[in-house]
């Protein structure tokens, strides 16, 4: 692994980590009304497009990070739907 | 501009757009307690690292998108501090 890849992985870990507190908060409070569904869908489309971009550029940090963020956001969509139906 | 760059720019527009509703909400409601300062700092560090990564790989979509996201998040930090002092 070269320095550039290492920097990419550090960047990916930091941005992906910053998404976790929101997910933890939703699960803990069983409340996700503050999270806009429209925003989640725009974000998911963006992350999917980044994955395609990463594949085209053979850029592993981009692919791995965005796959991870994509999974976190799919979970947010699931909890958003689950907890909206409760109320 | 080639297809890969175009895909990168579309990806960037989508992920950057997904951040705007949160900022609009904070400004509108003058309330930012729901936004974790720790999370914002981790995110800012991540975005700064992505900019360095983009420069090293001469990857324009990465540089431009992360600069834009960085500015949005700096604004969030400013409003977070401003509205916390009010209460």
Backbone of each chain as nested JSON, in Angstrom:
{
  "chains": [
    {"id": "A", "residues": [
      {"number": 1, "name": "UNK", "atoms": {"N": [0.841, -1.197, 0.0], "CA": [0.0, 0.0, 0.0], "C": [0.884, 1.258, 0.0]}},
      {"number": 2, "name": "UNK", "atoms": {"N": [0.581, 2.191, -0.897], "CA": [1.363, 3.433, -0.919], "C": [0.718, 4.515, -0.041]}},
      {"number": 3, "name": "UNK", "atoms": {"N": [1.421, 5.651, 0.102], "CA": [0.955, 6.731, 0.991], "C": [-0.416, 7.26, 0.57]}},
      {"number": 4, "name": "UNK", "atoms": {"N": [-0.612, 7.437, -0.741], "CA": [-1.883, 7.972, -1.234], "C": [-3.046, 7.082, -0.815]}},
      {"number": 5, "name": "UNK", "atoms": {"N": [-2.882, 5.773, -1.003], "CA": [-3.944, 4.832, -0.612], "C": [-4.217, 4.903, 0.884]}},
      {"number": 6, "name": "UNK", "atoms": {"N": [-3.126, 5.029, 1.665], "CA": [-3.254, 5.113, 3.119], "C": [-4.058, 6.359, 3.507]}},
      {"number": 7, "name": "UNK", "atoms": {"N": [-3.752, 7.488, 2.857], "CA": [-4.484, 8.741, 3.116], "C": [-5.958, 8.56, 2.747]}},
      {"number": 8, "name": "UNK", "atoms": {"N": [-6.214, 7.888, 1.626], "CA": [-7.593, 7.627, 1.207], "C": [-8.347, 6.788, 2.219]}},
      {"number": 9, "name": "UNK", "atoms": {"N": [-7.662, 5.793, 2.78], "CA": [-8.314, 4.916, 3.754], "C": [-8.614, 5.684, 5.055]}},
      {"number": 10, "name": "UNK", "atoms": {"N": [-7.649, 6.513, 5.498], "CA": [-7.875, 7.339, 6.691], "C": [-9.068, 8.269, 6.462]}},
      {"number": 11, "name": "UNK", "atoms": {"N": [-9.106, 8.925, 5.279], "CA": [-10.214, 9.821, 4.93], "C": [-11.535, 9.057, 4.983]}},
      {"number": 12, "name": "UNK", "atoms": {"N": [-11.532, 7.858, 4.422], "CA": [-12.741, 7.032, 4.38], "C": [-13.226, 6.636, 5.763]}},
      {"number": 13, "name": "UNK", "atoms": {"N": [-12.273, 6.252, 6.628], "CA": [-12.631, 5.859, 7.995], "C": [-13.261, 7.049, 8.724]}},
      {"number": 14, "name": "UNK", "atoms": {"N": [-12.665, 8.244, 8.566], "CA": [-13.173, 9.441, 9.247], "C": [-14.58, 9.807, 8.769]}},
      {"number": 15, "name": "UNK", "atoms": {"N": [-14.803, 9.864, 7.454], "CA": [-16.135, 10.276, 6.972], "C": [-17.178, 9.204, 7.277]}},
      {"number": 16, "name": "UNK", "atoms": {"N": [-16.792, 7.936, 7.199], "CA": [-17.75, 6.867, 7.517], "C": [-18.095, 6.874, 9.01]}},
      {"number": 17, "name": "UNK", "atoms": {"N": [-17.086, 7.097, 9.864], "CA": [-17.294, 7.145, 11.318], "C": [-18.272, 8.254, 11.696]}},
      {"number": 18, "name": "UNK", "atoms": {"N": [-18.165, 9.387, 10.979], "CA": [-19.02, 10.532, 11.305], "C": [-20.497, 10.237, 11.055]}},
      {"number": 19, "name": "UNK", "atoms": {"N": [-20.802, 9.186, 10.305], "CA": [-22.199, 8.831, 10.037], "C": [-22.784, 7.944, 11.127]}},
      {"number": 20, "name": "UNK", "atoms": {"N": [-21.917, 7.254, 11.861], "CA": [-22.4, 6.283, 12.843], "C": [-23.244, 6.877, 13.981]}},
      {"number": 21, "name": "UNK", "atoms": {"N": [-22.853, 8.038, 14.577], "CA": [-23.659, 8.559, 15.7], "C": [-25.134, 8.75, 15.341]}},
      {"number": 22, "name": "UNK", "atoms": {"N": [-25.41, 9.192, 14.092], "CA": [-26.801, 9.387, 13.665], "C": [-27.568, 8.062, 13.69]}},
      {"number": 23, "name": "UNK", "atoms": {"N": [-26.92, 7.006, 13.192], "CA": [-27.557, 5.674, 13.169], "C": [-27.788, 5.172, 14.588]}},
      {"number": 24, "name": "UNK", "atoms": {"N": [-26.776, 5.329, 15.454], "CA": [-26.875, 4.894, 16.855], "C": [-28.023, 5.634, 17.54]}},
      {"number": 25, "name": "UNK", "atoms": {"N": [-28.126, 6.938, 17.268], "CA": [-29.161, 7.777, 17.866], "C": [-30.564, 7.296, 17.459]}},
      {"number": 26, "name": "UNK", "atoms": {"N": [-30.727, 6.974, 16.179], "CA": [-32.022, 6.495, 15.671], "C": [-32.406, 5.19, 16.353]}},
      {"number": 27, "name": "UNK", "atoms": {"N": [-31.444, 4.265, 16.461], "CA": [-31.713, 2.959, 17.066], "C": [-32.038, 3.121, 18.56]}},
      {"number": 28, "name": "UNK", "atoms": {"N": [-31.286, 3.999, 19.235], "CA": [-31.424, 4.211, 20.677], "C": [-32.772, 4.849, 21.021]}},
      {"number": 29, "name": "UNK", "atoms": {"N": [-33.12, 5.909, 20.294], "CA": [-34.335, 6.668, 20.613], "C": [-35.568, 6.134, 19.895]}},
      {"number": 30, "name": "UNK", "atoms": {"N": [-35.363, 5.165, 18.985], "CA": [-36.464, 4.618, 18.176], "C": [-37.283, 5.737, 17.552]}},
      {"number": 31, "name": "UNK", "atoms": {"N": [-36.595, 6.732, 17.052], "CA": [-37.245, 7.898, 16.48], "C": [-36.37, 8.399, 15.338]}},
      {"number": 32, "name": "UNK", "atoms": {"N": [-36.978, 8.564, 14.167], "CA": [-36.178, 8.981, 13.021], "C": [-36.888, 10.049, 12.204]}},
      {"number": 33, "name": "UNK", "atoms": {"N": [-37.82, 10.759, 12.848], "CA": [-38.596, 11.772, 12.124], "C": [-37.727, 12.937, 11.66]}},
      {"number": 34, "name": "UNK", "atoms": {"N": [-36.608, 13.16, 12.397], "CA": [-35.729, 14.278, 12.056], "C": [-34.938, 14.013, 10.778]}},
      {"number": 35, "name": "UNK", "atoms": {"N": [-34.886, 12.734, 10.389], "CA": [-34.099, 12.384, 9.207], "C": [-35.018, 12.39, 7.982]}},
      {"number": 36, "name": "UNK", "atoms": {"N": [-34.683, 13.24, 7.038], "CA": [-35.502, 13.366, 5.835], "C": [-35.298, 12.174, 4.899]}},
      {"number": 37, "name": "UNK", "atoms": {"N": [-36.419, 11.542, 4.492], "CA": [-36.35, 10.397, 3.583], "C": [-35.817, 10.82, 2.224]}},
      {"number": 38, "name": "UNK", "atoms": {"N": [-36.217, 12.02, 1.782], "CA": [-35.742, 12.551, 0.502], "C": [-34.211, 12.691, 0.518]}},
      {"number": 39, "name": "UNK", "atoms": {"N": [-33.697, 13.213, 1.652], "CA": [-32.263, 13.379, 1.81], "C": [-31.54, 12.029, 1.767]}},
      {"number": 40, "name": "UNK", "atoms": {"N": [-32.137, 11.026, 2.425], "CA": [-31.527, 9.689, 2.438], "C": [-31.467, 9.105, 1.025]}},
      {"number": 41, "name": "UNK", "atoms": {"N": [-32.52, 9.331, 0.229], "CA": [-32.553, 8.785, -1.135], "C": [-31.531, 9.496, -2.032]}},
      {"number": 42, "name": "UNK", "atoms": {"N": [-31.431, 10.821, -1.877], "CA": [-30.426, 11.573, -2.644], "C": [-29.023, 11.078, -2.262]}},
      {"number": 43, "name": "UNK", "atoms": {"N": [-28.802, 10.896, -0.96], "CA": [-27.5, 10.429, -0.468], "C": [-27.177, 9.025, -1.0]}},
      {"number": 44, "name": "UNK", "atoms": {"N": [-28.155, 8.11, -0.961], "CA": [-27.945, 6.748, -1.467], "C": [-27.596, 6.773, -2.957]}},
      {"number": 45, "name": "UNK", "atoms": {"N": [-28.291, 7.621, -3.731], "CA": [-27.987, 7.73, -5.169], "C": [-26.56, 8.238, -5.353]}},
      {"number": 46, "name": "UNK", "atoms": {"N": [-26.183, 9.231, -4.541], "CA": [-24.827, 9.782, -4.608], "C": [-23.772, 8.743, -4.279]}},
      {"number": 47, "name": "UNK", "atoms": {"N": [-24.004, 7.987, -3.201], "CA": [-23.032, 6.965, -2.784], "C": [-22.897, 5.879, -3.849]}},
      {"number": 48, "name": "UNK", "atoms": {"N": [-24.029, 5.466, -4.447], "CA": [-24.004, 4.443, -5.51], "C": [-23.198, 4.961, -6.703]}},
      {"number": 49, "name": "UNK", "atoms": {"N": [-23.375, 6.265, -7.019], "CA": [-22.633, 6.846, -8.151], "C": [-21.14, 6.915, -7.841]}},
      {"number": 50, "name": "UNK", "atoms": {"N": [-20.79, 7.221, -6.575], "CA": [-19.367, 7.211, -6.172], "C": [-18.766, 5.816, -6.327]}},
      {"number": 51, "name": "UNK", "atoms": {"N": [-19.55, 4.77, -6.013], "CA": [-19.043, 3.389, -6.146], "C": [-18.721, 3.11, -7.616]}},
      {"number": 52, "name": "UNK", "atoms": {"N": [-19.643, 3.516, -8.526], "CA": [-19.411, 3.344, -9.974], "C": [-18.138, 4.105, -10.379]}},
      {"number": 53, "name": "UNK", "atoms": {"N": [-18.01, 5.337, -9.887], "CA": [-16.835, 6.173, -10.172], "C": [-15.546, 5.5, -9.689]}},
      {"number": 54, "name": "UNK", "atoms": {"N": [-15.593, 4.954, -8.465], "CA": [-14.43, 4.262, -7.887], "C": [-14.027, 3.059, -8.724]}},
      {"number": 55, "name": "UNK", "atoms": {"N": [-15.031, 2.311, -9.214], "CA": [-14.76, 1.131, -10.043], "C": [-14.095, 1.571, -11.358]}},
      {"number": 56, "name": "UNK", "atoms": {"N": [-14.64, 2.639, -11.978], "CA": [-14.098, 3.138, -13.25], "C": [-12.664, 3.628, -13.09]}},
      {"number": 57, "name": "UNK", "atoms": {"N": [-12.34, 4.248, -11.942], "CA": [-10.98, 4.756, -11.711], "C": [-10.097, 3.745, -10.993]}},
      {"number": 58, "name": "UNK", "atoms": {"N": [-10.638, 2.552, -10.722], "CA": [-9.928, 1.511, -9.959], "C": [-9.351, 2.105, -8.675]}},
      {"number": 59, "name": "UNK", "atoms": {"N": [-10.224, 2.809, -7.961], "CA": [-9.815, 3.54, -6.761], "C": [-10.414, 2.833, -5.542]}},
      {"number": 60, "name": "UNK", "atoms": {"N": [-9.61, 1.998, -4.898], "CA": [-10.114, 1.157, -3.804], "C": [-10.625, 1.913, -2.583]}},
      {"number": 61, "name": "UNK", "atoms": {"N": [-9.897, 2.942, -2.11], "CA": [-10.453, 3.691, -0.959], "C": [-11.847, 4.238, -1.245]}},
      {"number": 62, "name": "UNK", "atoms": {"N": [-12.076, 4.742, -2.47], "CA": [-13.387, 5.28, -2.849], "C": [-14.442, 4.166, -2.827]}},
      {"number": 63, "name": "UNK", "atoms": {"N": [-14.118, 3.017, -3.397], "CA": [-15.077, 1.903, -3.469], "C": [-15.457, 1.421, -2.068]}},
      {"number": 64, "name": "UNK", "atoms": {"N": [-14.43, 1.097, -1.249], "CA": [-14.667, 0.53, 0.086], "C": [-15.448, 1.492, 0.977]}},
      {"number": 65, "name": "UNK", "atoms": {"N": [-14.994, 2.762, 1.021], "CA": [-15.653, 3.761, 1.867], "C": [-17.113, 3.954, 1.489]}},
      {"number": 66, "name": "UNK", "atoms": {"N": [-17.374, 4.076, 0.189], "CA": [-18.739, 4.359, -0.231], "C": [-19.647, 3.141, -0.079]}},
      {"number": 67, "name": "UNK", "atoms": {"N": [-19.084, 1.922, -0.203], "CA": [-19.878, 0.718, 0.068], "C": [-20.304, 0.712, 1.537]}},
      {"number": 68, "name": "UNK", "atoms": {"N": [-19.354, 1.031, 2.423], "CA": [-19.637, 1.075, 3.859], "C": [-20.713, 2.119, 4.175]}},
      {"number": 69, "name": "UNK", "atoms": {"N": [-20.546, 3.339, 3.625], "CA": [-21.526, 4.409, 3.845], "C": [-22.884, 4.019, 3.276]}},
      {"number": 70, "name": "UNK", "atoms": {"N": [-22.884, 3.323, 2.14], "CA": [-24.128, 2.88, 1.495], "C": [-24.89, 1.95, 2.451]}},
      {"number": 71, "name": "UNK", "atoms": {"N": [-24.168, 0.999, 3.068], "CA": [-24.794, 0.048, 4.002], "C": [-25.397, 0.801, 5.206]}},
      {"number": 72, "name": "UNK", "atoms": {"N": [-24.635, 1.743, 5.781], "CA": [-25.129, 2.529, 6.919], "C": [-26.42, 3.247, 6.537]}},
      {"number": 73, "name": "UNK", "atoms": {"N": [-26.457, 3.801, 5.329], "CA": [-27.628, 4.566, 4.912], "C": [-28.817, 3.683, 4.566]}},
      {"number": 74, "name": "UNK", "atoms": {"N": [-28.555, 2.472, 4.067], "CA": [-29.651, 1.525, 3.836], "C": [-30.283, 1.184, 5.191]}},
      {"number": 75, "name": "UNK", "atoms": {"N": [-29.443, 0.984, 6.219], "CA": [-29.947, 0.717, 7.57], "C": [-30.796, 1.889, 8.059]}},
      {"number": 76, "name": "UNK", "atoms": {"N": [-30.351, 3.123, 7.78], "CA": [-31.111, 4.312, 8.193], "C": [-32.478, 4.321, 7.522]}},
      {"number": 77, "name": "UNK", "atoms": {"N": [-32.533, 3.981, 6.241], "CA": [-33.81, 3.934, 5.516], "C": [-34.727, 2.895, 6.162]}},
      {"number": 78, "name": "UNK", "atoms": {"N": [-34.17, 1.708, 6.479], "CA": [-34.96, 0.635, 7.105], "C": [-35.543, 1.114, 8.444]}},
      {"number": 79, "name": "UNK", "atoms": {"N": [-34.696, 1.711, 9.299], "CA": [-35.169, 2.187, 10.61], "C": [-36.144, 3.35, 10.459]}},
      {"number": 80, "name": "UNK", "atoms": {"N": [-35.9, 4.205, 9.464], "CA": [-36.78, 5.341, 9.198], "C": [-38.196, 4.834, 8.903]}},
      {"number": 81, "name": "UNK", "atoms": {"N": [-38.293, 3.794, 8.054], "CA": [-39.6, 3.223, 7.69], "C": [-40.209, 2.514, 8.904]}},
      {"number": 82, "name": "UNK", "atoms": {"N": [-39.392, 1.727, 9.596], "CA": [-39.84, 0.952, 10.745], "C": [-40.44, 1.861, 11.824]}},
      {"number": 83, "name": "UNK", "atoms": {"N": [-39.724, 2.924, 12.194], "CA": [-40.16, 3.774, 13.298], "C": [-41.247, 4.774, 12.896]}},
      {"number": 84, "name": "UNK", "atoms": {"N": [-41.377, 5.032, 11.602], "CA": [-42.468, 5.905, 11.148], "C": [-43.8, 5.172, 11.26]}},
      {"number": 85, "name": "UNK", "atoms": {"N": [-43.802, 3.886, 10.979], "CA": [-45.018, 3.082, 11.025], "C": [-45.558, 2.929, 12.452]}},
      {"number": 86, "name": "UNK", "atoms": {"N": [-44.635, 3.084, 13.417], "CA": [-45.004, 2.929, 14.827], "C": [-45.92, 4.053, 15.308]}},
      {"number": 87, "name": "UNK", "atoms": {"N": [-45.656, 5.265, 14.775], "CA": [-46.402, 6.432, 15.238], "C": [-47.708, 6.61, 14.448]}}
    ]},
    {"id": "B", "residues": [
      {"number": 1, "name": "UNK", "atoms": {"N": [-14.079, 16.83, -21.019], "CA": [-14.45, 16.004, -19.865], "C": [-14.853, 14.597, -20.327]}},
      {"number": 2, "name": "UNK", "atoms": {"N": [-14.275, 13.579, -19.703], "CA": [-14.656, 12.216, -20.083], "C": [-15.803, 11.698, -19.196]}},
      {"number": 3, "name": "UNK", "atoms": {"N": [-16.29, 10.494, -19.555], "CA": [-17.454, 9.931, -18.859], "C": [-17.178, 9.726, -17.366]}},
      {"number": 4, "name": "UNK", "atoms": {"N": [-15.979, 9.251, -17.038], "CA": [-15.643, 8.999, -15.633], "C": [-15.732, 10.284, -14.81]}},
      {"number": 5, "name": "UNK", "atoms": {"N": [-15.172, 11.369, -15.366], "CA": [-15.231, 12.655, -14.647], "C": [-16.67, 13.122, -14.47]}},
      {"number": 6, "name": "UNK", "atoms": {"N": [-17.483, 12.902, -15.525], "CA": [-18.889, 13.298, -15.477], "C": [-19.615, 12.522, -14.366]}},
      {"number": 7, "name": "UNK", "atoms": {"N": [-19.347, 11.222, -14.277], "CA": [-19.958, 10.389, -13.223], "C": [-19.511, 10.889, -11.844]}},
      {"number": 8, "name": "UNK", "atoms": {"N": [-18.232, 11.243, -11.73], "CA": [-17.713, 11.772, -10.468], "C": [-18.403, 13.064, -10.062]}},
      {"number": 9, "name": "UNK", "atoms": {"N": [-18.654, 13.921, -11.049], "CA": [-19.306, 15.198, -10.747], "C": [-20.761, 14.984, -10.334]}},
      {"number": 10, "name": "UNK", "atoms": {"N": [-21.466, 14.073, -11.03], "CA": [-22.854, 13.745, -10.654], "C": [-22.874, 13.198, -9.221]}},
      {"number": 11, "name": "UNK", "atoms": {"N": [-21.946, 12.274, -8.922], "CA": [-21.85, 11.698, -7.573], "C": [-21.639, 12.8, -6.54]}},
      {"number": 12, "name": "UNK", "atoms": {"N": [-20.741, 13.72, -6.854], "CA": [-20.425, 14.824, -5.957], "C": [-21.612, 15.73, -5.711]}},
      {"number": 13, "name": "UNK", "atoms": {"N": [-22.348, 16.053, -6.787], "CA": [-23.521, 16.918, -6.649], "C": [-24.557, 16.237, -5.745]}},
      {"number": 14, "name": "UNK", "atoms": {"N": [-24.768, 14.937, -5.958], "CA": [-25.767, 14.209, -5.156], "C": [-25.39, 14.158, -3.677]}},
      {"number": 15, "name": "UNK", "atoms": {"N": [-24.148, 13.783, -3.358], "CA": [-23.782, 13.672, -1.936], "C": [-23.713, 15.049, -1.266]}},
      {"number": 16, "name": "UNK", "atoms": {"N": [-23.277, 16.08, -2.024], "CA": [-23.226, 17.43, -1.447], "C": [-24.648, 17.962, -1.213]}},
      {"number": 17, "name": "UNK", "atoms": {"N": [-25.542, 17.714, -2.171], "CA": [-26.937, 18.159, -2.047], "C": [-27.602, 17.551, -0.815]}},
      {"number": 18, "name": "UNK", "atoms": {"N": [-27.282, 16.303, -0.54], "CA": [-27.908, 15.592, 0.588], "C": [-27.548, 16.231, 1.933]}},
      {"number": 19, "name": "UNK", "atoms": {"N": [-26.483, 17.061, 1.951], "CA": [-26.095, 17.718, 3.203], "C": [-26.858, 19.017, 3.434]}},
      {"number": 20, "name": "UNK", "atoms": {"N": [-27.37, 19.608, 2.354], "CA": [-27.997, 20.926, 2.459], "C": [-29.229, 20.977, 3.366]}},
      {"number": 21, "name": "UNK", "atoms": {"N": [-30.176, 19.997, 3.297], "CA": [-31.374, 20.094, 4.141], "C": [-31.055, 20.257, 5.625]}},
      {"number": 22, "name": "UNK", "atoms": {"N": [-29.986, 19.583, 6.098], "CA": [-29.604, 19.691, 7.514], "C": [-29.213, 21.13, 7.844]}},
      {"number": 23, "name": "UNK", "atoms": {"N": [-28.428, 21.736, 6.96], "CA": [-27.989, 23.122, 7.173], "C": [-29.191, 24.076, 7.149]}},
      {"number": 24, "name": "UNK", "atoms": {"N": [-30.085, 23.896, 6.168], "CA": [-31.286, 24.73, 6.047], "C": [-32.128, 24.609, 7.321]}},
      {"number": 25, "name": "UNK", "atoms": {"N": [-32.266, 23.368, 7.805], "CA": [-33.062, 23.108, 9.008], "C": [-32.493, 23.848, 10.231]}},
      {"number": 26, "name": "UNK", "atoms": {"N": [-31.172, 23.799, 10.379], "CA": [-30.512, 24.468, 11.499], "C": [-30.759, 25.981, 11.448]}},
      {"number": 27, "name": "UNK", "atoms": {"N": [-30.608, 26.56, 10.245], "CA": [-30.78, 28.01, 10.08], "C": [-32.243, 28.41, 10.342]}},
      {"number": 28, "name": "UNK", "atoms": {"N": [-33.178, 27.58, 9.818], "CA": [-34.611, 27.861, 9.925], "C": [-35.09, 27.782, 11.38]}},
      {"number": 29, "name": "UNK", "atoms": {"N": [-34.706, 26.715, 12.078], "CA": [-35.208, 26.489, 13.435], "C": [-34.328, 27.125, 14.508]}},
      {"number": 30, "name": "UNK", "atoms": {"N": [-33.178, 27.668, 14.077], "CA": [-32.213, 28.258, 15.019], "C": [-31.923, 27.322, 16.19]}},
      {"number": 31, "name": "UNK", "atoms": {"N": [-31.78, 26.068, 15.848], "CA": [-31.561, 25.043, 16.856], "C": [-30.64, 23.991, 16.248]}},
      {"number": 32, "name": "UNK", "atoms": {"N": [-29.559, 23.67, 16.965], "CA": [-28.624, 22.708, 16.386], "C": [-28.152, 21.706, 17.434]}},
      {"number": 33, "name": "UNK", "atoms": {"N": [-28.962, 21.545, 18.478], "CA": [-28.558, 20.648, 19.563], "C": [-28.492, 19.189, 19.115]}},
      {"number": 34, "name": "UNK", "atoms": {"N": [-29.299, 18.882, 18.076], "CA": [-29.328, 17.497, 17.593], "C": [-28.054, 17.115, 16.848]}},
      {"number": 35, "name": "UNK", "atoms": {"N": [-27.305, 18.146, 16.441], "CA": [-26.097, 17.871, 15.668], "C": [-24.902, 17.792, 16.617]}},
      {"number": 36, "name": "UNK", "atoms": {"N": [-24.259, 16.632, 16.632], "CA": [-23.131, 16.404, 17.523], "C": [-21.892, 17.148, 17.042]}},
      {"number": 37, "name": "UNK", "atoms": {"N": [-21.278, 17.943, 17.94], "CA": [-20.065, 18.684, 17.608], "C": [-18.909, 17.723, 17.313]}},
      {"number": 38, "name": "UNK", "atoms": {"N": [-18.843, 16.64, 18.076], "CA": [-17.801, 15.634, 17.866], "C": [-17.901, 15.06, 16.456]}},
      {"number": 39, "name": "UNK", "atoms": {"N": [-19.149, 14.78, 16.044], "CA": [-19.39, 14.225, 14.717], "C": [-18.955, 15.207, 13.637]}},
      {"number": 40, "name": "UNK", "atoms": {"N": [-19.259, 16.499, 13.843], "CA": [-18.872, 17.525, 12.866], "C": [-17.352, 17.619, 12.727]}},
      {"number": 41, "name": "UNK", "atoms": {"N": [-16.643, 17.498, 13.865], "CA": [-15.179, 17.601, 13.828], "C": [-14.571, 16.381, 13.12]}},
      {"number": 42, "name": "UNK", "atoms": {"N": [-15.118, 15.191, 13.413], "CA": [-14.64, 13.981, 12.726], "C": [-14.892, 14.118, 11.22]}},
      {"number": 43, "name": "UNK", "atoms": {"N": [-16.088, 14.611, 10.857], "CA": [-16.444, 14.775, 9.45], "C": [-15.526, 15.793, 8.761]}},
      {"number": 44, "name": "UNK", "atoms": {"N": [-15.258, 16.921, 9.431], "CA": [-14.362, 17.936, 8.858], "C": [-12.959, 17.377, 8.635]}},
      {"number": 45, "name": "UNK", "atoms": {"N": [-12.456, 16.597, 9.605], "CA": [-11.136, 15.972, 9.44], "C": [-11.154, 15.035, 8.241]}},
      {"number": 46, "name": "UNK", "atoms": {"N": [-12.235, 14.26, 8.113], "CA": [-12.378, 13.324, 6.994], "C": [-12.404, 14.049, 5.659]}},
      {"number": 47, "name": "UNK", "atoms": {"N": [-13.187, 15.118, 5.58], "CA": [-13.303, 15.875, 4.33], "C": [-11.966, 16.509, 3.947]}},
      {"number": 48, "name": "UNK", "atoms": {"N": [-11.246, 17.048, 4.957], "CA": [-9.924, 17.634, 4.701], "C": [-8.965, 16.566, 4.168]}},
      {"number": 49, "name": "UNK", "atoms": {"N": [-9.05, 15.361, 4.741], "CA": [-8.176, 14.273, 4.288], "C": [-8.531, 13.854, 2.853]}},
      {"number": 50, "name": "UNK", "atoms": {"N": [-9.84, 13.845, 2.521], "CA": [-10.262, 13.536, 1.141], "C": [-9.711, 14.564, 0.162]}},
      {"number": 51, "name": "UNK", "atoms": {"N": [-9.663, 15.85, 0.578], "CA": [-9.138, 16.905, -0.31], "C": [-7.653, 16.628, -0.603]}},
      {"number": 52, "name": "UNK", "atoms": {"N": [-6.893, 16.276, 0.461], "CA": [-5.469, 15.931, 0.288], "C": [-5.349, 14.743, -0.672]}},
      {"number": 53, "name": "UNK", "atoms": {"N": [-6.19, 13.727, -0.465], "CA": [-6.199, 12.527, -1.313], "C": [-6.493, 12.903, -2.77]}},
      {"number": 54, "name": "UNK", "atoms": {"N": [-7.5, 13.762, -2.976], "CA": [-7.869, 14.208, -4.323], "C": [-6.718, 14.929, -5.013]}},
      {"number": 55, "name": "UNK", "atoms": {"N": [-5.995, 15.767, -4.242], "CA": [-4.858, 16.506, -4.8], "C": [-3.753, 15.524, -5.21]}},
      {"number": 56, "name": "UNK", "atoms": {"N": [-3.479, 14.549, -4.329], "CA": [-2.435, 13.558, -4.613], "C": [-2.769, 12.724, -5.854]}},
      {"number": 57, "name": "UNK", "atoms": {"N": [-4.045, 12.396, -6.046], "CA": [-4.455, 11.603, -7.211], "C": [-4.861, 12.465, -8.396]}},
      {"number": 58, "name": "UNK", "atoms": {"N": [-4.756, 13.783, -8.238], "CA": [-5.185, 14.737, -9.281], "C": [-6.596, 14.396, -9.744]}},
      {"number": 59, "name": "UNK", "atoms": {"N": [-7.468, 14.228, -8.745], "CA": [-8.837, 13.79, -8.998], "C": [-9.775, 14.966, -8.725]}},
      {"number": 60, "name": "UNK", "atoms": {"N": [-10.148, 15.69, -9.799], "CA": [-10.929, 16.918, -9.642], "C": [-12.3, 16.743, -9.009]}},
      {"number": 61, "name": "UNK", "atoms": {"N": [-13.091, 15.74, -9.433], "CA": [-14.394, 15.571, -8.767], "C": [-14.263, 15.405, -7.25]}},
      {"number": 62, "name": "UNK", "atoms": {"N": [-13.251, 14.667, -6.796], "CA": [-13.017, 14.469, -5.355], "C": [-12.667, 15.797, -4.676]}},
      {"number": 63, "name": "UNK", "atoms": {"N": [-11.769, 16.567, -5.299], "CA": [-11.344, 17.844, -4.709], "C": [-12.529, 18.808, -4.589]}},
      {"number": 64, "name": "UNK", "atoms": {"N": [-13.235, 19.034, -5.706], "CA": [-14.323, 20.019, -5.742], "C": [-15.446, 19.636, -4.772]}},
      {"number": 65, "name": "UNK", "atoms": {"N": [-15.882, 18.37, -4.821], "CA": [-16.976, 17.924, -3.955], "C": [-16.638, 18.077, -2.482]}},
      {"number": 66, "name": "UNK", "atoms": {"N": [-15.427, 17.659, -2.116], "CA": [-15.071, 17.689, -0.702], "C": [-14.818, 19.108, -0.203]}},
      {"number": 67, "name": "UNK", "atoms": {"N": [-14.363, 19.999, -1.101], "CA": [-14.232, 21.411, -0.721], "C": [-15.621, 21.972, -0.425]}},
      {"number": 68, "name": "UNK", "atoms": {"N": [-16.589, 21.663, -1.282], "CA": [-17.957, 22.14, -1.103], "C": [-18.542, 21.611, 0.221]}},
      {"number": 69, "name": "UNK", "atoms": {"N": [-18.395, 20.311, 0.461], "CA": [-18.896, 19.698, 1.693], "C": [-18.204, 20.299, 2.916]}},
      {"number": 70, "name": "UNK", "atoms": {"N": [-16.904, 20.577, 2.776], "CA": [-16.136, 21.165, 3.866], "C": [-16.734, 22.519, 4.263]}},
      {"number": 71, "name": "UNK", "atoms": {"N": [-17.054, 23.353, 3.247], "CA": [-17.637, 24.682, 3.505], "C": [-18.991, 24.538, 4.225]}},
      {"number": 72, "name": "UNK", "atoms": {"N": [-19.849, 23.622, 3.726], "CA": [-21.158, 23.397, 4.361], "C": [-20.972, 23.023, 5.829]}},
      {"number": 73, "name": "UNK", "atoms": {"N": [-19.989, 22.166, 6.106], "CA": [-19.784, 21.71, 7.478], "C": [-19.154, 22.758, 8.375]}},
      {"number": 74, "name": "UNK", "atoms": {"N": [-18.329, 23.634, 7.802], "CA": [-17.8, 24.76, 8.579], "C": [-18.971, 25.662, 8.992]}},
      {"number": 75, "name": "UNK", "atoms": {"N": [-19.904, 25.909, 8.053], "CA": [-21.1, 26.701, 8.368], "C": [-21.891, 26.041, 9.496]}},
      {"number": 76, "name": "UNK", "atoms": {"N": [-22.015, 24.699, 9.451], "CA": [-22.746, 23.968, 10.502], "C": [-22.079, 24.17, 11.857]}},
      {"number": 77, "name": "UNK", "atoms": {"N": [-20.741, 24.114, 11.888], "CA": [-19.999, 24.327, 13.145], "C": [-20.284, 25.741, 13.664]}},
      {"number": 78, "name": "UNK", "atoms": {"N": [-20.242, 26.742, 12.762], "CA": [-20.493, 28.137, 13.161], "C": [-21.901, 28.278, 13.758]}},
      {"number": 79, "name": "UNK", "atoms": {"N": [-22.919, 27.733, 13.076], "CA": [-24.295, 27.834, 13.573], "C": [-24.485, 27.025, 14.86]}},
      {"number": 80, "name": "UNK", "atoms": {"N": [-23.8, 25.896, 14.931], "CA": [-23.857, 25.052, 16.13], "C": [-23.391, 25.849, 17.345]}},
      {"number": 81, "name": "UNK", "atoms": {"N": [-22.259, 26.553, 17.198], "CA": [-21.71, 27.359, 18.292], "C": [-22.636, 28.543, 18.598]}},
      {"number": 82, "name": "UNK", "atoms": {"N": [-23.086, 29.223, 17.525], "CA": [-23.94, 30.408, 17.658], "C": [-25.236, 30.073, 18.415]}},
      {"number": 83, "name": "UNK", "atoms": {"N": [-25.92, 29.015, 18.026], "CA": [-27.226, 28.697, 18.603], "C": [-27.112, 27.996, 19.957]}},
      {"number": 84, "name": "UNK", "atoms": {"N": [-25.954, 27.421, 20.255], "CA": [-25.751, 26.811, 21.57], "C": [-25.608, 27.889, 22.635]}},
      {"number": 85, "name": "UNK", "atoms": {"N": [-24.943, 28.974, 22.289], "CA": [-24.725, 30.072, 23.227], "C": [-26.015, 30.791, 23.593]}},
      {"number": 86, "name": "UNK", "atoms": {"N": [-26.992, 30.699, 22.698], "CA": [-28.285, 31.365, 22.905], "C": [-29.069, 30.758, 24.058]}},
      {"number": 87, "name": "UNK", "atoms": {"N": [-28.938, 29.447, 24.222], "CA": [-29.73, 28.748, 25.255], "C": [-28.996, 28.71, 26.601]}}
    ]}
  ]
}
